[in-house]
């Protein structure tokens, strides 16, 4: 009889992958219950970065929010391409640090980068630029340049991940890095918690602003409350966006060659992101509502998937030997068309909010829609009284 050593027994207990197999996210068997906090911690950290530190940079320099958001979206696309390689198995871990990148890659894309980037924010900023410069083409150009730059950035991120990864075929030896990788992620988790606490400490904890009469603004308008609500809505938005894209949309659009989940999320939450300015049309005091601001900016910004759109284009471009260029072109065109439609509506609303800076013909479409809604509401009130 052949004697099986202890080492061979251990080898039999560990599944061995051949060189062509993908190092996929199934290896998340390493995930411990404590690591589920990533879905809260990563959106919180991203919100602190965009709402505290980026805002500080904007206020203390001549850099505008339009430029900062463009940099965030393009750099987010770069990181999405980087972590997509670790998640899919295109980049193979060659040590405990790269194994940590693999283990956290899915959460980074789904939680951090969906919050860090914003398709809805891109549309809103484009409308503000177009209104301030009285040029529809400038706003549209901002959208197109952001999307095209993200396509280049996601490829650079993918190449960088492959550059630092191992070129050796995948074997069971990759499992030896898991324990050290977990220790690295635990330390990273502690650093993120300290970073979030430091962001709160940095904020001005001064007195509250006067609440607007006539509105049920039950939450005092303080910096701490604003950041807390922003984090809460960002966490919920990141979850909702990925839920719609991964679970709900595929059941409706079965067999589609295009990533309809991303397209639907960007269209739906881009439209909902206009809710703040829509409410301001009826009453400017809605601008001071922390709940509405958190929903329009943080929830819809996190639920829209800018970085994921860039990765979808790359996957279509390289993933299909025949027709990859055509599919990527169709997907980019479809997203640009939806973004242009939302941008046009956002610009019309922006014009109505600042009518003194525009001509009389501007904003007339949204104005007519508002009049129709107002007549319907008056008719309903008349019926109720009757």
N, C-alpha and C positions, 0 to 999 in steps of 0.2 A: 504494500500500500504506500501511496505517495504521502509523505508528511507535509502538512500545510503549516507553515510558520505563522507566528503572530502578525508579522508584517504583511504576509500574504492575506491573512484574514481581514486585516484593516483595509487592504486594497480592494478586497471583494465587497466590503461594506460601502465603499465610495464609488459612485458611478463614474466611469471613465468616458470622456468625450473624445471623439475622433477629431482630427485636425480640421475637418470641414464644418463641424458643429458650431453653432453660435453660442456665445457666452451670454445668454439672454437673461431677462429679468426674473426668470424662474429661480435663479440663485438667490432670490430674496428670502429663501428659507433661513438665511442668516439673520433676518430682521427679528428683533426682540420686541416684546410689548412696549417697552419704554421708548423705542424708536418711532412709534406711531405719533409721537408729539411733533414730528417733522411737519406734518400737514398743518399745524398751527404755528410752529416756531418759524418756519421759512417764510410764509406770507407776512408774518409780523415783522421779521427782519427786513424784508423788502419794502414794506410800508414805511418803516423808520428811515430807510435810506432815501426813498423818494419824497416823503412828506416832511422830513426834518432836515436832513443834511443837504439834499438837493435844493430845497427851498432856501436854506441858509446861504448856499452858494449863489443862488439867483439874486437874493436881496443884497448881498455884500459885494456884488460885481455887476458888470455891465452885460453879463450873459442873460439872454432872455429864456423864458420857459420853453419856447418853441425849439430852440437849439438844444436845451437840456433834454427834452423829451425825445428828440431825434437821436441824440447820442445814446440815451437809455434804450431805445428800441433797437438800434443797430447793434449795440454791444450785447443786448439780450439775445439777438439772433445769433451772434457769434457764440455765446455761451450755450445756446440751445443746440447748435451744431456740434459743439464740443461734447456736451453730455449725451446727446443722441447716439454718438459713437460708442460711449461706454455702456449705454443701456442696451443697444441692439447687438453688441458683440463685435462690432467693427474694430474697436480698440480693445486689446487683450491686457488685463492687469499683469504687471510684472513685479509687483511688490505690494506691501501693505497700503501704501499711500494711493496707488492706482486702484487697488481693490476697494478702498474707501470711496473713490470717485465712482466706481461701478455701482456700489451699493446705494449711494445717495442720488444717482443720476435720475432715476424716475421721479423722485420727490422734488429734486431741483427743477426739473422741467415742468412738472404739474403744479407745484406750489409756489416756488420762488419766482421763476421766470414769467409765469402767467401774471403775477402781481407786479413784477418789476417793469414789464412792458405793458403797453396799452394801445390797442387798436382804436378803441373808443376815444381815448385821449388824442390820438393822432388826428382823427376827424374833427374834433372840437377845436384843436389848435389851428388846423388848417383853415377853419372858418374864421377864427379870430384874425389870422394873418391876412386873409383875403379881404375882410372887412376893414381892417386898419389901413391897408394899402389900396383899397378900392380896386382890387383886381382878382377876379375869379380864377384866372390862370395861375397866379402865384400860389394860391391855396391848393389848387389841383396839382401843381408842380411839386409842392411840399409832400403830398401823399405819394406821388409816383416815385420821387427820388428816395423817400423813406423805404418803400417796398423794394425797389431795385437794389439799394444799398444793403438791405437785409439779406437779399438773395446771395450777394457776394460774401457777406459776413458769415453766414451760416456755413458756407463752403470752407472758409478760412478756419472756422472753429473745428470743423470736422478734420481738416488736414492737421491741425495742431494736436488734436487728440491722438491721431494715428502716429504722429511724430514722436510723442513721448511714451507710446505704448510698446509692448513687446511684439516682435515679429514672429516669435516662436509659436508653433501650433498649440492649441489648447489641450491640456492634459489635466489629470487630477491634481497635479502639484499646485494649481491655482488656489485650491482650497486651504492651503497652509497659511495664506495671508489673511484669512477671515478674522481670526481672533485679534490680531494687531490692528486690523482695519476698524474693528468695532471700538477699540480703545481710542483710536484717532477720532472717530465720529462722536464718541462721548465727550471728548475734550472740546471738539468743535461745537457741540451742543451747549456746553457750559459757556463758551466764549460768546455765542449768539445771545444767550440769556443776559449776560453781563452787558453786551452791546445794546440790547433793548432797554435795559435799566438805565444805562448811560444816556440814551436818547431822551428818556423821560426826565432825567435830572437836568439835561441841557435846556429843555423847554422852559419858557417863562411861566412860572406858577403864580402870576399876579392875579389881580381881581377879575371878576367876571364882567362880561359886557352886558349892557342893558338889553333885556329881551324885548322883542318887538311886540307892541300891544296888538291884540286881536289874533295872535297866532298861538297855537298850543305847543310852544317850544318848551317842553318840560325839562330838557337837559341844558344846564347852564353852559354858556359859550366860553369855555376855558380851553387852553392849549392841551391840557391833559385829557379832557373829555373828547376833544376833537381827535387826538391821536388814538385814544382807546376805541372810539367808534370806527375810525378809519381801519384799524387793525381787525376789528370784528367783522366789518363788511368785506374786507379784503380776503379774509379766511373763507368766509361763506361764498364769495364770488369765485375764488379759485376752485373751490369744490363744485359749485354749480356749473361753471364753464366746462370743466372736464367731464362732469356727469352728462351734460347735454351732448358734448362732442363724442364721447366714447360709448355711452349706453343708450341714449334716447334716439339720436339722429340715425345711427346705423340701422336701427330697426325700421325706420321710416323709408330711408333711401337705400334699400338693399341692392347690392350688385353695382353700385355706382363706381365708376373709375376715378372720380374726383373725391377728395376728402371733404365731403359735404358737412361733416361735423364742425370743422373749423369755419367754413363759410357761413353756416347758420349761426354759430356763436358770434362771429364778428358782425353780422347783419343785425341779429336780435339785440345783443347787448350794446352795440353801437347806437341803435335807435333808442334804447332805454336810457343811454347815457345823456340824451338830450333833455331828460325830464327836468333837470334843474332849471335850465333856461326856459323851458316851456312854462313852468310854474311861475317864473319871474315875469312872464308876460302878463299874467293876471294880477300879480302883486310882487313888487320888488323885494319885499321883506322876506320872501322865501329864500333869498340868498343867504340869510343868516341861520337857516335851519341846518343844524349839524347832521341830523338824520338824512335829510334829502341830499346834502352834499356828499355824505359818506356813501350813499347808494349810487348816485350818479357818477362820482369820480372813482371811488375805491371798489365798490362791488362790480360795477359794469366794466371798469378798467381791468380788474383781475379776471373777470369772466370772459372778456374778449381775448383772443389768442393770437397776438401779433407774432411772437417768436415761433409758435407752432406753424403758422402760415408759411414762414420762411423755410422751415424744415420740410413741410409738405411739398413745396415747390422743388426743393433739392431731391427729395425722394422720387417724385414723379420724373424729374429730369434724368436721373441716373438709374432709376429702378426699372425702367422699361426699355428693353433693347430696341423695340419698334414703337415709335410714336411717343417716346418720352418727352421730346422737345415740344410736340404738339399738346400733350396733356398739361405740361407745366405752363405753356403759354395760355391755354384755356383757363387754367386755374387762376393765374395771375390776372388775366383779363376780367374774369368773373368777379374777383375780389376788388379790383380797381373800380369796376362798374358799380358795385354795391357801395363802396366807399365814396364814390363820386355822388351817388344819389343822397347818401346820408350827409355828405359835405354840403350839398346844395340846400337841403332842409335846414341844417345847422346854420348856414350863412344867412338864410332868410330870417331865421329866428334872431340871429345876432343883429341884423339890420333893424328889425322891429324893436329890439331893446335899445338901440342907439339911432333913432330916426334922424336926428339933427345932422349926422355926418354923412347921410346918403341922399340920393335923389328920391323923388316921390314914387317912382315906378318900382323901386326895390322893395322886396318883402311882400309884394301884393298877393302872392299865392298863399302864403301862410296866413296873411291877414284875412283873406276870403274864407279859409278853412275855420279860422277862429270865429268869424261872424256866423258861419253856418252852425257851429257848435253852440254858440251863444243863443241863436234863435231856437234851436232844439231844446236847450235848457229852459228858456223862457216859456216855450210851449208846454213843456212838461210841468213846470211850476203852475201854469194856468190851469192845466187839467187837475192837478192835485188840489188846488184851491176850490175848483168847481166840484 
